[in-house]
Amino acid sequence: QKEVEQNSGPLSVPEGAIASLNCTYSDRVSQSFFWYRQYSGKSPELIMSIYSNGDKEDGRFTAQLNKASQYVSLLIRDSQPSDSATYLCAVSYWTNAGKSTFGDGTTLTVKP
Amino acid sequence: GAGVSQSPSNKVTEKGKDVELRCDPISGHTALYWYRQSLGQGLEFLIYFQGNSAPDKSGLPSDRFSAERTGGSVSTLTIQRTQQEDSAVYLCASSQDVGNTIYFGEGSWLTVV
């Protein structure tokens, strides 16, 4: 089992819809959780970080963390074609904060 | 500098040759990270530095891979006797301190032929 698993995708949603991206992780001592967006041929850029159970909202983006279920998700409201990208989930640990483990990513396409 | 700078941006090398990839982190960032990304895959952790020391080298795939960082700034990732499976994008990132938000460079695209 991979340490960080994401829906294989691809995920396609119409413009204006809510896109839901999911991630599960295996290590219960995981501390910090991150969502990165990566456009084709570009490097990842951080969208959201979340450290506590519950929801964290930033504009159209909401990250949700459930440590009991070892699950973190990213919701994108009012999806735009410019949101089309690969979304990477990453997890780091109390014991080794310098090492973030990434999932393989979910590719999102928002259709006009 | 304004961002993480990596060089070369593209490198094609023959199997068996050695390559050096360079990373210049954001000024003042004490933590520096190397990741590798193969086509269509997620990021694979290689190594990170806190200052000049590397607390975790566990991600280096083999003893052909080595990295160093001098002066708490520039880092070099060296791959000896390159193999075709080494072909990937090598991404460097830095953060103000370990555990803070990390910022990626544009990557060094390595192709071994």
Interface residues (C-beta under 8 A of the other chain):
Chain A: V4 S32 K42 S43 P44 E45 L46 S49 L88 A90 S92 N96 A97 G98 K99 S100 T101 F102 G103 D104 G105
Chain B: A31 Y33 Y35 Q41 G42 L43 E44 F45 Y48 Q50 P55 D56 S58 G59 L91 V98 G99 T101 I102 Y103 F104 G105 E106 G107
